[in-house]
Amino acid sequence: PLGNGDEEAFQQMLEECGFHLMDVTPCADGRAAHVIRYILRLPTRAVRRRSFAGAMFDIEDSLSKWTRTELVRFREGVPNTADAPTRYLKTVVYHFSSLDPAHQGCAAHGSDDSAAIAGGIAKLKGFQQAVQNTHCCGASIDTLLIGMDTDTDAIRIHMPGASGDIDPDNYVDSKEVFDSTVHMSAVQAEQWIVDHILQKGGAALDNGKMADGMATFMAYLLKNNLSQVDYVRTYHNGHYSDVGHAERFIGAGIGL
């Protein structure tokens, strides 16, 4: 397995960015199975992950998990204490095909990228609203929408506004970031990525300033993904030869 396996370092970085837990819902498509360990290069046990077809997660289930997380924070101080000024980060990862977008996109959305994006935003808003309706407006939730190109393993991170709105048309593309920073030093590239995110964030839907912690975390994810983009370009000539569905086995149930 590639990427970062240091769970404690990741948790510390997550909290420094203003979050106490990252909950990720990718699509159940087999081409997205490696999203945590390879595409985002995150420690698997430090991230909560459960996949759903089309990334259309069950809001009731996510609400239950959020409640459990906040109760453990309150009773046990894990991963941090309940009075810490951090937020629960709910992330949806949809996918698309850059080589054959009309046929090899997300089957659950009929290979319609706009429908996949709209569905992800609707679910994130629904989850945020469910938490607020159940536990009042003091319940802190942040949301993030990431698109994954199953042909190249590149990602798009959509701009979240200061009030939580996600812009479907405004995003940072790691392929563009790769091409813009490939000749820079590591220090220069990291600064360029942060500046690029803040510039994009200035055009967010609600015209509010993106939180510095969110911008820092987005830059961290993009930086991690550059390694995967480089891997695919080096060993697969820029994109996988088999861009279609490769599932030959579908398992249903826990503990199979």
Backbone torsions as a table, in degrees:
resi	resn	phi	psi	omega
1	PRO	NA	142.9	-179.4
2	LEU	-96.9	175.3	170.9
3	GLY	87.7	-167.0	-172.6
4	ASN	-88.4	126.2	177.4
5	GLY	-109.2	6.5	-177.6
6	ASP	-85.9	95.8	-175.7
7	GLU	-67.8	-39.3	-178.4
8	GLU	-65.7	-41.6	179.6
9	ALA	-65.2	-39.6	179.1
10	PHE	-65.8	-43.3	180.0
11	GLN	-62.7	-39.6	178.1
12	GLN	-63.6	-44.5	178.7
13	MET	-63.2	-40.3	-179.9
14	LEU	-60.3	-45.0	-179.3
15	GLU	-69.3	-34.9	176.8
16	GLU	-64.8	-28.1	177.5
17	CYS	-82.7	-5.7	176.5
18	GLY	101.6	16.5	-179.8
19	PHE	-125.3	149.0	175.4
20	HIS	-108.6	-15.8	176.4
21	LEU	-155.8	142.3	176.2
22	MET	-110.5	116.8	-179.5
23	ASP	-108.8	116.0	-173.5
24	VAL	-114.0	129.9	172.4
25	THR	-116.9	102.9	172.2
26	PRO	-92.1	168.8	172.0
27	CYS	-67.8	152.1	-179.9
28	ALA	-79.0	-1.1	176.5
29	ASP	-55.7	136.7	-177.7
30	GLY	-60.3	-24.0	179.5
31	ARG	-72.9	-9.4	178.4
32	ALA	-106.8	9.1	-175.4
33	ALA	-64.7	-25.0	-175.4
34	HIS	-101.7	22.2	-172.6
35	VAL	-65.6	-36.9	-176.7
36	ILE	-77.4	-54.1	-170.7
37	ARG	-76.2	-33.6	-173.9
38	TYR	-108.8	-54.3	-174.2
39	ILE	-68.2	-43.9	178.4
40	LEU	-98.2	-11.0	177.5
41	ARG	53.9	53.0	-179.1
42	LEU	-113.6	152.5	174.9
43	PRO	-66.4	123.6	-172.1
44	THR	-63.1	-36.8	-176.7
45	ARG	-80.5	-7.2	179.3
46	ALA	-96.1	-2.8	-177.7
47	VAL	-123.4	135.1	174.7
48	ARG	-83.4	127.1	-175.7
49	ARG	-137.5	132.1	170.7
50	ARG	-151.1	127.4	-174.2
51	SER	-94.7	150.8	176.1
52	PHE	-139.9	150.7	176.5
53	ALA	-57.4	126.6	-179.0
54	GLY	70.0	10.5	-175.5
55	ALA	61.3	21.0	-178.7
56	MET	-87.7	79.1	-173.5
57	PHE	-70.7	159.6	178.5
58	ASP	-82.1	117.8	-175.5
59	ILE	-65.4	-39.7	179.5
60	GLU	-61.3	-42.2	178.9
61	ASP	-64.2	-43.6	179.7
62	SER	-67.0	-36.2	176.8
63	LEU	-63.2	-40.4	177.6
64	SER	-62.8	-41.9	179.4
65	LYS	-68.4	-38.2	176.6
66	TRP	-61.9	-45.0	-179.7
67	THR	-60.0	-43.1	179.2
68	ARG	-63.3	-41.8	179.4
69	THR	-61.4	-46.2	-177.4
70	GLU	-69.7	-32.6	177.5
71	LEU	-67.0	-41.9	178.1
72	VAL	-65.8	-36.6	174.8
73	ARG	-60.8	-42.3	-177.9
74	PHE	-69.9	-42.7	-174.1
75	ARG	-87.8	-34.9	-172.1
76	GLU	-120.4	-9.2	-179.2
77	GLY	69.9	32.1	-177.9
78	VAL	-123.4	127.8	1.2
79	PRO	-78.7	-14.5	170.3
80	ASN	-148.5	176.1	-176.9
81	THR	-76.8	157.0	-173.9
82	ALA	-67.2	-21.3	-179.8
83	ASP	-86.9	-2.7	177.7
84	ALA	-68.9	138.6	-175.5
85	PRO	-80.5	57.1	-179.3
86	THR	-115.9	166.8	-175.7
87	ARG	-127.7	157.9	177.6
88	TYR	-87.1	122.2	-175.7
89	LEU	-102.0	109.8	176.9
90	LYS	-97.3	124.8	-174.5
91	THR	-124.2	134.1	173.6
92	VAL	-111.7	133.6	176.7
93	VAL	-117.6	105.2	173.1
94	TYR	-93.1	172.8	-179.7
95	HIS	-138.0	159.4	-178.5
96	PHE	-149.7	168.3	178.8
97	SER	-118.7	121.1	179.3
98	SER	-78.7	-24.7	-178.1
99	LEU	-84.7	-35.3	-178.6
100	ASP	-142.2	69.2	-172.1
101	PRO	-63.2	-28.4	-175.9
102	ALA	-80.2	-14.2	-175.4
103	HIS	-127.4	-26.9	-173.3
104	GLN	-113.0	19.7	173.8
105	GLY	-79.7	-156.1	-178.0
106	CYS	-74.0	119.3	-178.2
107	ALA	-64.3	-32.6	-178.7
108	ALA	-65.9	-21.0	178.4
109	HIS	-113.5	17.9	177.3
110	GLY	64.4	33.1	-177.4
111	SER	55.7	30.4	177.5
112	ASP	-104.3	103.7	-176.4
113	ASP	-62.1	-37.5	179.5
114	SER	-62.8	-38.9	178.8
115	ALA	-68.0	-38.4	178.5
116	ALA	-63.9	-42.2	179.1
117	ILE	-66.3	-47.1	-179.6
118	ALA	-62.5	-39.4	178.6
119	GLY	-64.4	-42.1	178.6
120	GLY	-63.4	-43.7	179.3
121	ILE	-64.0	-41.8	-179.3
122	ALA	-63.0	-41.7	179.1
123	LYS	-66.2	-42.2	179.3
124	LEU	-63.0	-43.2	177.7
125	LYS	-64.7	-40.3	179.4
126	GLY	-63.2	-40.5	178.2
127	PHE	-65.8	-45.9	179.4
128	GLN	-59.7	-42.4	-179.9
129	GLN	-67.8	-37.6	179.5
130	ALA	-63.4	-41.4	178.3
131	VAL	-64.9	-44.1	-179.0
132	GLN	-66.5	-39.1	179.3
133	ASN	-67.0	-33.9	-176.5
134	THR	-83.8	-36.9	-172.0
135	HIS	-125.1	17.9	177.3
136	CYS	72.8	175.2	-171.3
137	CYS	-74.1	-10.7	178.7
138	GLY	-73.1	-12.8	179.2
139	ALA	-72.4	118.3	-171.3
140	SER	-94.3	118.5	179.0
141	ILE	-129.7	133.8	168.8
142	ASP	-116.4	149.0	-178.2
143	THR	-126.7	152.1	-179.2
144	LEU	-145.3	136.4	179.0
145	LEU	-117.5	123.8	-178.4
146	ILE	-123.5	132.0	173.0
147	GLY	-101.9	140.9	-177.1
148	MET	-122.2	124.5	175.8
149	ASP	-84.7	109.9	-175.7
150	THR	-71.0	-11.4	178.8
151	ASP	-85.7	-33.1	-174.0
152	THR	-121.0	-9.8	-175.3
153	ASP	67.5	11.7	174.7
154	ALA	-76.9	159.2	-179.1
155	ILE	-124.5	157.5	168.6
156	ARG	-119.9	131.0	174.6
157	ILE	-111.7	117.3	-178.3
158	HIS	-77.1	145.3	-175.9
159	MET	-73.7	120.5	172.8
160	PRO	-90.9	134.6	178.0
161	GLY	-81.1	174.6	-177.2
162	ALA	-63.6	-29.9	-179.0
163	SER	-96.1	5.9	174.9
164	GLY	103.7	-10.1	178.0
165	ASP	-66.8	143.9	179.5
166	ILE	-112.8	130.1	-178.4
167	ASP	-87.9	117.0	-178.1
168	PRO	-69.0	-22.3	-174.4
169	ASP	-105.4	-6.5	-176.4
170	ASN	-114.8	111.1	-176.9
171	TYR	-149.6	165.0	174.2
172	VAL	-104.9	127.2	-176.7
173	ASP	-104.0	124.1	-176.0
174	SER	-68.3	-24.7	175.6
175	LYS	-66.2	-41.4	177.0
176	GLU	-67.2	-38.6	177.6
177	VAL	-63.3	-42.6	179.4
178	PHE	-59.2	-50.4	-177.0
179	ASP	-65.2	-31.4	-177.6
180	SER	-79.9	-23.2	-173.7
181	THR	-114.1	-1.4	-170.9
182	VAL	-61.3	-27.8	-178.5
183	HIS	-98.5	4.5	-179.9
184	MET	-91.1	162.3	169.9
185	SER	-72.7	166.6	-179.1
186	ALA	-60.5	-42.2	-178.8
187	VAL	-64.9	-45.7	179.0
188	GLN	-62.3	-42.5	-178.3
189	ALA	-64.0	-43.4	-179.9
190	GLU	-61.6	-42.2	179.3
191	GLN	-67.7	-38.6	178.9
192	TRP	-62.4	-41.1	-179.3
193	ILE	-63.0	-46.4	179.7
194	VAL	-61.4	-46.4	179.9
195	ASP	-61.7	-39.8	-180.0
196	HIS	-63.8	-41.5	178.9
197	ILE	-65.1	-45.0	-179.3
198	LEU	-65.1	-35.6	177.2
199	GLN	-65.8	-44.7	177.0
200	LYS	-64.4	-40.3	-178.2
201	GLY	-64.1	-24.6	178.4
202	GLY	-66.3	-16.6	179.8
203	ALA	-103.9	20.4	-178.1
204	ALA	-64.2	163.4	-173.1
205	LEU	-57.5	-42.0	-174.4
206	ASP	-95.1	5.6	176.6
207	ASN	57.7	23.2	177.0
208	GLY	-99.1	158.9	-178.8
209	LYS	-73.3	128.3	176.7
210	MET	-66.3	141.2	178.1
211	ALA	-61.3	139.7	-178.6
212	ASP	-58.8	-38.0	-179.5
213	GLY	-64.0	-39.3	178.1
214	MET	-64.8	-43.5	178.7
215	ALA	-61.9	-41.0	178.9
216	THR	-64.4	-40.9	-178.8
217	PHE	-70.2	-39.1	176.9
218	MET	-62.3	-40.4	177.5
219	ALA	-63.4	-36.7	178.0
220	TYR	-63.5	-44.4	179.4
221	LEU	-65.5	-41.9	179.1
222	LEU	-64.2	-42.8	179.2
223	LYS	-61.4	-42.2	177.8
224	ASN	-61.8	-42.4	-176.4
225	ASN	-68.4	-25.5	178.8
226	LEU	-58.9	-33.0	178.1
227	SER	-65.5	-38.2	179.5
228	GLN	-72.6	-39.4	175.9
229	VAL	-60.2	-42.5	178.9
230	ASP	-63.4	-40.0	178.8
231	TYR	-61.2	-47.4	-178.5
232	VAL	-66.5	-38.3	178.4
233	ARG	-67.9	-34.7	-177.2
234	THR	-77.3	-43.1	-171.7
235	TYR	-104.8	-13.3	-177.8
236	HIS	-128.8	19.3	176.6
237	ASN	57.8	35.2	174.6
238	GLY	96.3	-24.9	179.5
239	HIS	-159.2	155.8	-179.9
240	TYR	-69.7	144.4	-179.5
241	SER	-72.6	-33.3	178.0
242	ASP	-99.2	101.1	-175.3
243	VAL	-93.6	-5.1	-175.1
244	GLY	-92.5	-173.9	178.2
245	HIS	-69.3	133.0	-177.5
246	ALA	-115.9	6.9	-177.5
247	GLU	-65.4	132.8	173.4
248	ARG	-122.4	-2.1	-178.7
249	PHE	-148.2	131.6	176.3
250	ILE	-123.4	120.2	-179.7
251	GLY	-108.5	136.9	178.9
252	ALA	-122.7	134.4	177.4
253	GLY	116.2	156.3	-179.2
254	ILE	-88.8	136.4	174.7
255	GLY	84.8	13.2	-179.9
256	LEU	-67.3	NA	NA
